[in-house]
Structure formats: structure tokens, C-alpha cells
Amino acid sequence: MRYTLPPMHTLRAFEAAARLRNFTLAGEELHLTASAVSHQIRALEAFYGTALFRRQLRQRRMRMRQLQIERAQRGGHGRGGREG
């Protein structure tokens, strides 16, 4: 079976937004605007066909599916599961 991966820039935006829990801070880290991060997250959501963040006024909250993807990414890339 062949698997298709999402574009790398969307995964970078997702990882930063998930870790920092903030699109603005993720954008600062990636040298992007919060709007650019949001667009990349939306592209990733379209790729997976599911919402990864629950959007509220100026606040994004992770959803369970997002946590599962985040854990799978860490386990699949040899990061050791924890950063410190």
C-alpha cells in the first residue's frame, strides 16, 4: 500500500502551533504571520479531511485527532517522545 504525505510546510506549521498552542507564536517561530500559519493548518485539515483545531475567538484548542497525529509524528521521527 502506498501512502501520501502532506506538504512538509503544513506539518511544520502544525507542529509549532500544536506545541505552542498559539498561531501567533508559531508564526513568530517560523517567521510567518499568524494568518499564514492558519492557512497552512487549513490546508493540512483539508488533506486529512478533519478539523485539527477548534477555532474560537482568538483561541485555538487542540482536538483529540490532532493529539493522535502529534504523537504519531513524534514517534515516527525518532524524537524520543519528549522535548526538554
N, C-alpha and C positions, 0 to 999 in steps of 0.2 A: 504494500500500500504506500502511496506517495503522499507526503504531507506538504502543504504550502504554508510558508511562514509569512506573517505580516511584515510590512516595511520596517526596517530597523529604527528609523527615526520615530515611528509611533511607539515602539517598545521603550525607547529611551525616555520619551515624554511620559509614558505610563509609569515607568519605574520611578522617576523623580517625583511625579505627582502622588503616587501611592506612598512613597517613603516620607515625603514632606507633608503630605495631606493638604496641599495647597498649590493651586495652579500658578499663582504669582511667584511663590518661592521656587517652584520647579522651573518657571521661565527664567528667573534670575540665574539659577544654576546652569541652565542650558543656553543662556544668552539669547532668549526668545521672549516675546511678550506673552502675557497670560492668555491672550486671545489665540496666539499660535499654538500654545500647549493645548488649549481647548479644542482647536481644530484637529490636532493630531490625535487626541483622545477620541474625538467623534469618528475619525477615520478608522481607528482601532475597534471601536464599538461596531461600526458598520462591517468590518472584516469578520468579527466574531458573531455578529447578529444579536448582540445583547448589550444592555447598558452596563458600564463598568463603574460609573459613579452615579449617585443620586444627587441631582443638582437642586440646590436651594439657593435662596438669595445669598450671594457671596460666600457660599459654603458648599463644599462637595464632601460627600460621605461615601466611603467605600462600601461596596456591596459584597456579599458572600462570594459571588463568582469572581470578583476582582481579587479577593484574598486567595482563592484557589489558584488563579493564574499567577499571582505574585509568588506564591510558594513553589509552584511548578518551575517558574523561571529560576529561582534561586537554587533549587535542587538540580536543575538541568544544566546549570552553568558552573558548577563547582565552586560556588561562593561560600560554601560552608554553612549556609542557612542563617548565619548571624553576622552582622557587621558591628564593629565597635570601635 
